[in-house]
Amino acid sequence: MALTVPSPRAPLGRPLAQWYERELGWAVEAGPPVRLLTGLRFDVLDLPAPAGAALLGRYGSTGPVALAGRRMRFLVAAGSAEELPGLLDWLEWGGVGLDLTAVGADGRITAPLPPGWSVPPGRDGSRETAVWLRPPEPGCEVEATLPAFAGFAGPKGGGGGGGTPDLVRLVDAAATECHRARLFPTKSVTGSALAPERAGAKRSGKAGTQPFAFS
């Protein structure tokens, strides 16, 4: 289905909600702002944007990733949010102030603009508008691309293949980068200037085929 960008004079909320419902089959809350419901098809790992940029540098494929202001949001398998506290303890990050959280059942996140969409003139759109850095693919089941915990993803652990890390590896790497970001603060990251930072980028594995997408 061809992408239709709403007219600058049309309300953004309705076309945006319809895009998510029709193209991806995701549950939405009309808003404004339009929000995506978590805990159904996916949960969200939420961390500071500089730490998220370094995490993107580690993995060429992660599942969909969005940027919202100074926060980066990695989509992970539904149920992951409940596992996060125990997983951090098991990885010996428990009690460390990481600014790393997860949004799961009954949660909501602001819906990022789909690739190719722009904020209509006259709206405050800029830095606080959520955008996809690694967008979901219309018509594809998102679950197959998401980092997942082996306990509910099967014997192979991860959900995506193709270089996508399992949930344990992703959370461990995210905690490391959040800790580094706290020790060595950097400038905020924006969609137009996103670049992997610090030593984590040097340990990047094979480059994946999942592209960055900037609105």
TIGU-239524 format. One line per 2 residues: number of its first residue (from 1); their letters; for each residue x, y, z of N, C-alpha, C, CB. Coordinates in Angstrom, 2 decimals. Glycine has a CB too. Example, Ala and Ser with C-alpha at 12.3 -4.5 7.8 and 13.67 -1.06 7.14 Angstrom:
TIGU-239524
1	as	13.19 -5.69 7.80 12.30 -4.50 7.80 13.20 -3.30 7.80 11.31 -4.47 9.05  12.85 -2.25 7.08 13.67 -1.06 7.14 12.90 0.03 7.87 14.08 -0.60 5.72
end
This chain:
TIGU-239524
1	ma	0.84 -1.20 0.00 0.00 0.00 0.00 0.88 1.24 0.00 -0.95 0.01 1.22  0.56 2.17 -0.89 1.37 3.38 -0.98 1.19 4.24 0.25 1.02 4.17 -2.23
3	lt	2.28 4.87 0.68 2.24 5.74 1.85 1.56 7.04 1.49 3.65 6.00 2.39  0.59 7.44 2.26 -0.11 8.69 2.05 0.23 9.64 3.18 -1.63 8.48 1.96
5	vp	0.86 10.76 2.84 1.22 11.76 3.84 0.06 12.71 4.00 2.52 12.52 3.44  -0.40 12.94 5.21 -1.56 13.81 5.41 -1.31 15.23 4.94 -1.96 13.82 6.85
7	sp	-2.37 15.87 4.48 -2.27 17.26 4.08 -1.85 18.12 5.25 -3.59 17.76 3.51  -1.04 19.20 5.01 -0.63 20.07 6.10 -1.79 20.64 6.90 0.20 21.20 5.56
9	ra	-2.97 20.75 6.28 -4.10 21.31 6.98 -4.94 20.26 7.70 -4.97 22.07 6.02  -4.65 18.99 7.44 -5.44 17.92 8.06 -4.91 17.61 9.44 -5.43 16.65 7.19
11	pl	-5.81 17.25 10.37 -5.33 16.84 11.69 -4.42 15.63 11.55 -6.52 16.51 12.63  -3.32 15.65 12.27 -2.34 14.58 12.15 -2.79 13.31 12.86 -1.01 15.03 12.71
13	gr	-3.54 13.45 13.96 -3.85 12.31 14.79 -4.57 11.19 14.08 -4.66 12.75 15.93  -5.64 11.49 13.34 -6.43 10.43 12.72 -5.64 9.66 11.67 -7.68 11.03 12.09
15	pl	-4.96 10.33 10.71 -4.16 9.57 9.75 -3.06 8.75 10.42 -3.55 10.50 8.74  -2.47 9.29 11.47 -1.40 8.57 12.15 -1.94 7.31 12.81 -0.73 9.48 13.19
17	aq	-3.06 7.42 13.51 -3.66 6.26 14.14 -4.06 5.22 13.10 -4.86 6.68 14.98  -4.63 5.68 11.99 -5.04 4.75 10.95 -3.86 4.04 10.33 -5.81 5.48 9.87
19	wy	-2.74 4.71 10.19 -1.54 4.07 9.62 -1.10 2.90 10.48 -0.38 5.10 9.48  -1.05 3.10 11.78 -0.62 2.03 12.67 -1.62 0.88 12.70 -0.41 2.57 14.08
21	er	-2.89 1.21 12.66 -3.91 0.16 12.70 -3.95 -0.63 11.41 -5.28 0.77 12.98  -3.86 0.05 10.27 -4.02 -0.62 8.99 -2.72 -1.24 8.48 -4.54 0.35 7.96
23	el	-1.62 -0.51 8.60 -0.36 -0.99 8.05 0.33 -2.01 8.96 0.57 0.18 7.81  0.20 -1.85 10.27 0.92 -2.72 11.20 0.00 -3.58 12.05 1.79 -1.89 12.08
25	gw	-1.27 -3.21 12.15 -2.18 -3.97 13.00 -1.91 -3.76 14.47 -2.08 -5.42 12.68  -1.39 -2.59 14.85 -1.06 -2.29 16.24 -2.22 -1.55 16.91 0.22 -1.46 16.33
27	av	-2.38 -1.82 18.19 -3.40 -1.12 18.96 -2.93 0.29 19.30 -3.74 -1.90 20.25  -3.82 1.26 19.15 -3.47 2.65 19.40 -4.51 3.30 20.30 -3.34 3.43 18.09
29	ea	-4.09 4.38 20.92 -4.99 5.25 21.69 -4.99 6.58 20.96 -4.54 5.41 23.20  -6.18 7.04 20.58 -6.29 8.15 19.64 -5.62 9.44 20.11 -7.72 8.43 19.37
31	gp	-5.67 9.73 21.41 -5.02 10.96 21.86 -5.85 12.20 21.61 -3.69 11.11 21.20  -5.26 13.40 21.40 -3.84 13.57 21.14 -2.98 13.58 22.41 -3.61 14.85 20.38
33	pv	-1.69 13.18 22.27 -1.09 12.63 21.06 -1.50 11.17 20.87 0.43 12.74 21.11  -1.36 10.67 19.65 -1.61 9.27 19.39 -0.57 8.44 20.15 -1.56 8.96 17.86
35	rl	-1.02 7.38 20.81 -0.11 6.54 21.58 -0.24 5.09 21.13 -0.40 6.67 23.09  0.87 4.37 21.22 0.89 2.94 20.95 0.75 2.20 22.27 2.18 2.52 20.21
37	lt	-0.08 1.16 22.28 -0.28 0.37 23.49 0.78 -0.72 23.57 -1.71 -0.25 23.52  1.48 -0.77 24.68 2.52 -1.77 24.88 1.96 -2.97 25.66 3.72 -1.17 25.64
39	gl	2.72 -4.05 25.64 2.31 -5.25 26.35 1.45 -6.19 25.53 1.57 -4.87 27.57  1.10 -5.80 24.30 0.28 -6.64 23.44 1.14 -7.31 22.37 -0.84 -5.81 22.78
41	rf	1.69 -6.52 21.48 2.58 -7.04 20.44 4.05 -6.89 20.82 2.32 -6.32 19.12  4.32 -5.96 21.72 5.70 -5.67 22.08 5.74 -4.91 23.40 6.40 -4.85 20.98
43	dv	6.89 -4.92 24.05 7.21 -4.03 25.16 8.28 -3.06 24.66 7.69 -4.83 26.43  8.68 -2.12 25.50 9.64 -1.11 25.10 10.73 -0.97 26.16 8.95 0.24 24.86
45	ld	11.97 -1.00 25.72 13.11 -0.70 26.58 13.45 0.77 26.37 14.34 -1.63 26.26  13.43 1.56 27.45 13.57 3.01 27.37 14.86 3.44 28.05 12.35 3.73 28.02
47	lp	15.70 4.22 27.35 16.99 4.64 27.89 17.40 5.98 27.31 18.07 3.58 27.61  18.39 6.65 27.90 18.83 7.94 27.37 19.34 7.80 25.94 19.92 8.55 28.27
49	ap	19.12 8.84 25.14 19.49 8.78 23.73 20.98 8.53 23.49 19.09 10.05 23.06  21.91 9.15 24.24 23.33 8.84 24.00 23.66 7.38 24.24 24.20 9.70 24.87
51	ag	23.09 6.79 25.28 23.30 5.37 25.53 22.68 4.53 24.42 22.72 4.96 26.90  21.52 4.93 23.95 20.87 4.21 22.87 21.67 4.28 21.58 19.50 4.76 22.64
53	aa	22.28 5.44 21.31 23.10 5.57 20.10 24.28 4.62 20.15 23.60 7.01 19.94  24.90 4.49 21.31 26.01 3.55 21.46 25.53 2.11 21.29 26.69 3.72 22.83
55	ll	24.34 1.84 21.76 23.78 0.50 21.63 23.52 0.17 20.17 22.49 0.38 22.45  23.03 1.13 19.40 22.84 0.93 17.97 24.16 0.62 17.28 22.19 2.16 17.33
57	gr	25.25 1.22 17.80 26.56 0.96 17.23 27.04 -0.45 17.48 27.55 1.92 17.77  26.56 -1.06 18.53 26.96 -2.43 18.84 26.27 -3.43 17.92 26.64 -2.76 20.31
59	yg	25.02 -3.16 17.58 24.21 -4.14 16.87 23.63 -3.53 15.60 23.08 -4.66 17.77  23.92 -4.18 14.49 23.38 -3.70 13.22 21.91 -4.01 13.06 24.14 -4.30 12.09
61	st	21.38 -4.93 13.87 19.97 -5.30 13.82 19.47 -5.42 15.25 19.76 -6.63 13.02  18.36 -4.77 15.55 17.84 -4.76 16.92 16.34 -4.92 17.01 18.23 -3.50 17.59
63	gp	15.64 -4.96 15.88 14.21 -4.72 15.91 13.98 -3.22 15.82 13.57 -5.32 17.19  12.72 -2.79 15.73 12.42 -1.36 15.58 12.93 -0.54 16.77 10.93 -1.16 15.42
65	va	13.40 0.68 16.46 13.92 1.60 17.46 13.41 3.00 17.15 15.49 1.57 17.50  12.95 3.73 18.16 12.43 5.08 17.99 13.18 6.05 18.88 10.93 5.13 18.30
67	la	13.21 7.31 18.45 13.79 8.40 19.22 12.68 9.37 19.58 14.93 9.12 18.44  12.57 9.71 20.87 11.55 10.65 21.33 12.23 11.65 22.26 10.37 9.92 22.06
69	gr	12.53 12.83 21.75 13.23 13.81 22.55 14.61 13.31 22.94 12.44 14.14 23.80  14.87 13.21 24.24 16.16 12.74 24.73 16.15 11.27 25.12 16.57 13.56 25.91
71	rm	15.11 10.55 24.71 14.99 9.14 25.06 14.97 8.29 23.80 13.72 8.89 25.90  15.55 7.09 23.89 15.49 6.14 22.80 14.71 4.93 23.27 16.91 5.74 22.32
73	rf	13.92 4.37 22.37 13.02 3.28 22.73 13.24 2.10 21.79 11.55 3.75 22.68  13.65 0.98 22.39 13.89 -0.26 21.65 12.70 -1.18 21.86 15.22 -0.94 22.10
75	lv	12.07 -1.61 20.78 10.98 -2.55 20.92 11.54 -3.94 21.22 10.11 -2.58 19.64  10.98 -4.58 22.22 11.39 -5.92 22.64 10.14 -6.78 22.78 12.21 -5.87 23.98
77	aa	10.34 -8.08 22.96 9.21 -8.99 23.01 8.25 -8.66 24.14 9.69 -10.42 23.14  6.97 -8.84 23.90 5.97 -8.64 24.95 6.29 -9.55 26.14 4.54 -8.92 24.42
79	gs	6.21 -8.98 27.34 6.56 -9.71 28.55 7.94 -9.37 29.06 6.48 -11.17 28.30  8.75 -8.69 28.25 10.12 -8.36 28.65 10.17 -7.38 29.81 10.87 -7.80 27.47
81	ae	9.21 -6.46 29.86 9.22 -5.46 30.93 9.17 -6.11 32.30 8.05 -4.49 30.77  8.40 -7.19 32.43 8.31 -7.89 33.71 9.63 -8.56 34.07 7.19 -8.92 33.68
83	el	10.41 -8.93 33.08 11.66 -9.63 33.31 12.81 -8.68 33.66 12.03 -10.44 32.09  12.66 -7.38 33.33 13.80 -6.47 33.43 14.39 -6.37 34.84 13.38 -5.11 32.97
85	pg	13.61 -6.14 35.90 14.23 -6.01 37.23 15.04 -7.23 37.64 13.17 -5.75 38.27  14.47 -8.42 37.45 15.18 -9.64 37.81 16.40 -9.87 36.94 14.27 -10.82 37.73
87	ll	16.26 -9.51 35.67 17.38 -9.69 34.74 18.53 -8.78 35.11 16.94 -9.42 33.31  18.25 -7.54 35.48 19.31 -6.62 35.91 20.01 -7.13 37.17 18.74 -5.21 36.15
89	dw	19.23 -7.68 38.08 19.83 -8.26 39.28 20.75 -9.42 38.92 18.74 -8.73 40.26  20.28 -10.29 38.04 21.06 -11.46 37.63 22.35 -11.06 36.92 20.22 -12.35 36.72
91	le	22.28 -9.95 36.18 23.45 -9.45 35.47 24.33 -8.58 36.37 23.02 -8.66 34.25  23.98 -8.49 37.65 24.73 -7.74 38.65 24.70 -6.23 38.41 26.15 -8.21 38.69
93	wg	23.57 -5.76 37.84 23.34 -4.33 37.70 22.29 -3.84 38.71 22.91 -3.99 36.28  21.78 -4.71 39.53 20.76 -4.32 40.49 21.28 -3.29 41.46 20.27 -5.53 41.23
95	gv	20.47 -2.27 41.75 20.86 -1.23 42.68 21.68 -0.12 42.07 21.61 -1.81 43.79  22.08 -0.26 40.80 22.86 0.78 40.12 21.90 1.73 39.42 23.88 0.16 39.10
97	gl	22.08 3.03 39.60 21.21 4.00 38.94 21.53 4.09 37.47 21.33 5.37 39.59  20.74 3.44 36.64 21.07 3.35 35.22 20.18 4.22 34.33 20.96 1.93 34.77
99	dl	19.04 4.68 34.82 18.07 5.39 33.98 17.63 4.49 32.83 18.66 6.72 33.44  17.46 3.21 33.12 17.03 2.21 32.15 15.72 1.60 32.64 18.12 1.10 31.94
101	ta	14.66 1.78 31.88 13.35 1.30 32.30 12.69 0.54 31.15 12.45 2.48 32.77  11.56 -0.07 31.44 10.80 -0.78 30.42 9.32 -0.45 30.57 11.04 -2.31 30.50
103	vg	8.62 -0.42 29.45 7.19 -0.16 29.43 6.51 -1.41 28.89 6.84 1.10 28.55  5.62 -1.98 29.69 4.99 -3.23 29.30 3.48 -3.19 29.35 5.47 -4.33 30.16
105	ad	2.87 -4.19 29.98 1.42 -4.33 30.01 0.74 -3.07 30.52 1.03 -5.51 30.87  -0.31 -2.65 29.82 -1.10 -1.46 30.15 -0.32 -0.16 29.99 -1.62 -1.56 31.56
107	gr	0.84 -0.21 29.32 1.62 1.00 29.10 1.33 1.63 27.75 3.10 0.69 29.20  1.88 2.82 27.56 1.71 3.56 26.32 2.96 4.36 26.01 0.49 4.49 26.40
109	it	3.25 4.51 24.72 4.31 5.40 24.27 3.76 6.27 23.14 5.58 4.60 23.80  4.32 7.45 23.00 3.91 8.32 21.89 4.24 7.66 20.56 4.59 9.70 22.00
111	ap	3.30 7.67 19.65 3.50 7.03 18.35 4.49 7.84 17.51 2.16 6.88 17.60  5.60 7.23 17.09 6.53 7.95 16.21 5.91 8.20 14.83 7.84 7.16 16.06
113	lp	6.38 9.24 14.17 5.94 9.49 12.81 6.48 8.39 11.89 6.39 10.89 12.32  5.67 7.85 11.01 6.16 6.85 10.05 7.21 7.45 9.13 5.00 6.27 9.22
115	pg	8.10 6.63 8.55 9.09 7.13 7.61 8.44 7.90 6.47 9.93 5.99 7.06  8.99 9.05 6.16 8.45 9.86 5.07 7.42 10.88 5.50 7.86 8.99 4.06
117	ws	6.94 10.80 6.74 5.98 11.77 7.25 6.73 12.95 7.86 5.02 11.12 8.29  6.09 14.10 7.84 6.65 15.28 8.48 5.56 15.98 9.27 7.29 16.23 7.45
119	vp	5.98 16.80 10.22 5.02 17.53 11.04 4.44 18.68 10.22 5.68 18.05 12.35  3.12 18.81 10.14 2.52 19.91 9.38 2.98 21.26 9.89 1.00 19.82 9.43
121	pg	3.08 22.26 8.98 3.47 23.60 9.40 2.53 24.13 10.47 3.48 24.55 8.21  3.09 24.88 11.39 2.30 25.46 12.46 2.25 24.62 13.69 0.94 25.71 11.99
123	rd	2.77 23.38 13.60 2.81 22.53 14.79 4.22 22.56 15.36 2.38 21.08 14.46  4.30 22.33 16.69 5.61 22.26 17.31 6.20 20.92 17.01 5.54 22.50 18.83
125	gs	7.00 20.83 16.09 7.49 19.59 15.72 8.86 19.34 15.81 7.15 19.34 14.54  9.39 19.54 16.29 10.79 19.35 16.13 11.36 18.33 17.05 11.47 20.58 16.32
127	re	12.00 18.82 18.13 12.82 17.91 18.93 12.01 16.91 19.74 13.70 18.69 19.84  10.79 17.28 20.10 10.04 16.36 20.95 9.19 15.38 20.12 9.14 17.15 21.89
129	ta	9.17 15.56 18.80 8.41 14.63 17.98 9.12 13.29 17.92 8.21 15.20 16.57  8.38 12.22 18.18 8.97 10.88 18.13 9.11 10.44 16.67 8.10 9.87 18.93
131	vw	10.25 9.87 16.34 10.52 9.39 14.99 11.15 8.01 15.06 11.46 10.38 14.22  11.00 7.24 13.98 11.64 5.94 13.91 13.07 6.07 13.41 10.85 5.00 12.99
133	lr	14.00 5.44 14.09 15.37 5.33 13.61 15.54 4.03 12.84 16.36 5.40 14.78  14.94 2.96 13.35 14.85 1.69 12.65 13.36 1.33 12.65 15.75 0.55 13.35
135	pp	12.69 1.62 11.56 11.22 1.51 11.55 10.74 0.07 11.39 10.64 2.36 10.44  9.52 -0.20 11.86 8.89 -1.49 11.58 8.50 -1.56 10.11 7.63 -1.72 12.49
137	ep	8.37 -2.75 9.60 8.01 -2.93 8.19 6.53 -3.25 8.06 8.86 -4.06 7.56  5.79 -2.41 7.34 4.37 -2.70 7.13 4.19 -4.08 6.51 3.72 -1.63 6.24
139	gc	3.20 -4.80 7.00 2.90 -6.12 6.46 3.71 -7.24 7.05 3.10 -6.10 5.02  4.68 -6.92 7.91 5.52 -7.95 8.53 5.18 -8.09 10.01 7.02 -7.61 8.35
141	ev	5.20 -9.31 10.49 4.95 -9.54 11.90 6.13 -9.03 12.72 4.70 -11.04 12.17  5.91 -8.05 13.57 7.00 -7.45 14.32 7.62 -8.42 15.31 6.51 -6.23 15.04
143	ea	6.83 -9.36 15.81 7.34 -10.28 16.83 8.59 -11.02 16.39 6.27 -11.27 17.20  8.69 -11.32 15.11 9.82 -12.10 14.61 11.13 -11.32 14.64 9.55 -12.56 13.20
145	tl	11.07 -9.99 14.80 12.28 -9.17 14.77 12.72 -8.72 16.15 12.06 -7.97 13.90  11.98 -9.07 17.21 12.22 -8.47 18.51 13.16 -9.29 19.38 10.92 -8.27 19.22
147	pa	14.07 -8.61 20.09 14.86 -9.31 21.10 13.94 -9.92 22.15 15.88 -8.34 21.78  14.20 -11.17 22.51 13.32 -11.88 23.42 14.14 -12.68 24.42 12.36 -12.80 22.66
149	fa	13.52 -12.99 25.54 14.15 -13.79 26.58 13.93 -15.26 26.26 13.59 -13.44 27.99  14.97 -16.07 26.41 14.88 -17.48 26.04 13.74 -18.19 26.75 16.18 -18.19 26.33
151	gf	13.38 -17.71 27.93 12.34 -18.36 28.70 11.01 -18.39 28.00 12.20 -17.69 30.01  10.73 -17.38 27.14 9.45 -17.42 26.41 9.62 -17.26 24.91 8.54 -16.35 26.92
153	ag	10.89 -17.38 24.43 11.10 -17.26 22.99 11.56 -18.56 22.36 12.10 -16.19 22.70  11.73 -19.62 23.16 12.18 -20.87 22.59 13.65 -21.09 22.87 11.92 -20.89 21.10
155	pk	14.21 -22.23 22.43 15.57 -22.60 22.79 16.64 -21.70 22.23 15.82 -23.97 22.35  16.36 -20.98 21.15 17.39 -20.14 20.56 17.47 -18.77 21.20 17.15 -19.99 19.08
157	gg	16.52 -18.43 22.04 16.61 -17.18 22.78 16.03 -16.01 22.02 18.02 -16.88 23.13  16.78 -15.42 21.12 16.35 -14.21 20.45 15.19 -14.45 19.52 17.48 -13.63 19.69
159	gg	14.44 -13.37 19.22 13.30 -13.53 18.37 13.57 -13.24 16.92 12.22 -12.67 18.83  14.67 -12.52 16.60 14.77 -12.00 15.26 15.73 -12.67 14.33 15.12 -10.65 15.33
161	gg	16.82 -13.21 14.81 17.83 -13.74 13.91 18.49 -12.61 13.14 17.21 -14.76 12.93  19.36 -12.95 12.20 20.01 -11.92 11.39 20.82 -10.95 12.20 18.99 -11.17 10.62
163	gt	21.38 -11.39 13.32 22.19 -10.49 14.14 21.45 -9.84 15.27 22.78 -9.44 13.29  20.14 -10.02 15.36 19.37 -9.44 16.46 19.77 -10.10 17.77 17.85 -9.57 16.21
165	pd	20.18 -9.33 18.78 20.57 -9.94 20.05 19.37 -10.45 20.83 21.34 -8.94 20.90  19.60 -11.46 21.69 18.51 -11.84 22.58 18.38 -10.80 23.68 18.75 -13.26 23.17
167	lv	17.33 -10.93 24.48 17.03 -9.90 25.47 18.14 -9.77 26.52 15.72 -10.22 26.16  18.73 -10.88 26.92 19.78 -10.83 27.94 20.97 -10.00 27.45 20.25 -12.25 28.32
169	rl	21.40 -10.26 26.23 22.54 -9.52 25.69 22.20 -8.05 25.48 22.99 -10.14 24.38  20.99 -7.79 24.99 20.61 -6.41 24.77 20.54 -5.63 26.08 19.26 -6.35 24.05
171	vd	19.95 -6.22 27.10 19.83 -5.53 28.39 21.20 -5.32 29.02 18.93 -6.31 29.35  22.07 -6.31 28.94 23.41 -6.16 29.50 24.17 -5.04 28.80 24.18 -7.48 29.39
173	aa	24.08 -5.00 27.47 24.75 -3.94 26.72 24.11 -2.58 27.01 24.68 -4.24 25.21  22.78 -2.55 27.13 22.09 -1.30 27.43 22.50 -0.77 28.80 20.57 -1.49 27.37
175	at	22.58 -1.65 29.78 23.00 -1.24 31.13 24.41 -0.68 31.11 22.91 -2.42 32.11  25.30 -1.33 30.36 26.68 -0.84 30.26 26.72 0.56 29.67 27.52 -1.79 29.41
177	ec	25.97 0.77 28.58 25.99 2.08 27.93 25.29 3.15 28.77 25.33 1.99 26.56  24.25 2.78 29.50 23.60 3.74 30.40 24.56 4.16 31.51 22.31 3.13 31.01
179	hr	25.32 3.20 32.02 26.30 3.51 33.07 27.38 4.43 32.53 26.93 2.22 33.62  27.86 4.17 31.33 28.87 5.03 30.71 28.33 6.42 30.45 29.37 4.41 29.42
181	ar	27.08 6.48 29.97 26.48 7.79 29.69 26.36 8.63 30.95 25.11 7.62 29.04  26.13 7.95 32.08 26.03 8.68 33.35 27.40 9.15 33.82 25.37 7.80 34.41
183	lf	28.42 8.33 33.61 29.77 8.69 34.04 30.39 9.75 33.13 30.67 7.46 34.07  30.06 9.67 31.84 30.65 10.57 30.86 29.53 11.22 30.05 31.65 9.82 29.93
185	pt	28.86 12.23 30.62 27.73 12.86 29.92 28.16 13.46 28.59 27.09 13.94 30.80  27.26 13.37 27.62 27.49 13.96 26.30 26.30 14.81 25.93 27.75 12.88 25.23
187	ks	26.41 15.49 24.80 25.29 16.29 24.31 24.15 15.36 23.89 25.72 17.18 23.12  22.95 15.92 23.91 21.79 15.12 23.52 21.91 14.72 22.06 20.49 15.91 23.75
189	vt	21.23 13.63 21.72 21.28 13.08 20.38 19.97 13.38 19.68 21.56 11.56 20.41  20.03 13.81 18.44 18.83 14.06 17.65 18.85 13.17 16.42 18.73 15.54 17.24
191	gs	17.71 13.01 15.81 17.61 12.13 14.65 18.54 12.52 13.52 16.21 12.11 14.14  18.77 13.83 13.32 19.59 14.27 12.21 21.06 14.16 12.51 19.24 15.66 11.85
193	al	21.43 13.93 13.76 22.83 13.90 14.12 23.21 12.63 14.85 23.17 15.09 14.96  22.39 11.59 14.73 22.64 10.37 15.47 23.91 9.70 15.00 21.45 9.42 15.34
195	ap	24.76 9.32 15.95 25.99 8.61 15.61 26.36 7.74 16.79 27.14 9.58 15.25  26.80 6.50 16.56 27.24 5.67 17.67 28.39 6.34 18.40 27.67 4.28 17.17
197	er	28.41 6.25 19.72 29.38 6.95 20.53 30.14 6.01 21.44 28.71 8.02 21.35  31.31 6.45 21.86 32.14 5.82 22.85 32.59 4.43 22.46 31.41 5.77 24.15
199	ag	33.18 3.73 23.40 33.84 2.47 23.10 32.89 1.40 22.63 34.57 1.98 24.30  31.62 1.48 23.01 30.67 0.46 22.60 30.60 0.31 21.10 29.31 0.76 23.15
201	ak	30.75 1.43 20.36 30.67 1.38 18.92 31.83 0.59 18.33 30.65 2.77 18.34  32.97 0.57 19.00 34.13 -0.15 18.49 33.96 -1.64 18.58 35.37 0.27 19.23
203	rs	33.02 -2.09 19.44 32.82 -3.51 19.59 31.66 -4.01 18.74 32.59 -3.85 21.04  31.24 -3.18 17.80 30.12 -3.56 16.95 30.44 -4.82 16.17 29.76 -2.42 16.00
205	gk	29.42 -5.69 16.05 29.61 -6.90 15.27 29.39 -6.62 13.81 28.67 -8.01 15.75  28.91 -7.62 13.06 28.66 -7.45 11.65 27.61 -6.38 11.43 28.24 -8.76 11.01
207	ag	27.80 -5.61 10.39 26.80 -4.60 10.06 25.58 -5.31 9.51 27.36 -3.56 9.05  24.41 -4.96 10.02 23.19 -5.59 9.57 22.60 -4.87 8.38 22.18 -5.65 10.69
209	tq	21.48 -5.35 7.95 20.80 -4.74 6.81 19.71 -3.81 7.25 20.24 -5.80 5.92  19.49 -3.69 8.55 18.41 -2.85 9.06 18.87 -1.40 9.05 17.98 -3.28 10.48
211	pf	18.28 -0.53 8.23 18.81 0.82 8.06 18.34 1.78 9.13 18.43 1.36 6.71  19.08 2.88 9.25 18.58 4.01 10.02 17.60 4.76 9.14 19.74 4.93 10.51
213	af	16.58 5.33 9.74 15.61 6.12 8.97 15.35 7.40 9.73 14.28 5.34 8.73  15.55 8.51 9.09 15.38 9.80 9.74 14.24 10.55 9.09 16.67 10.63 9.69
215	s	13.40 11.15 9.92 12.29 11.93 9.39 12.71 13.40 9.32 11.01 11.75 10.25
end
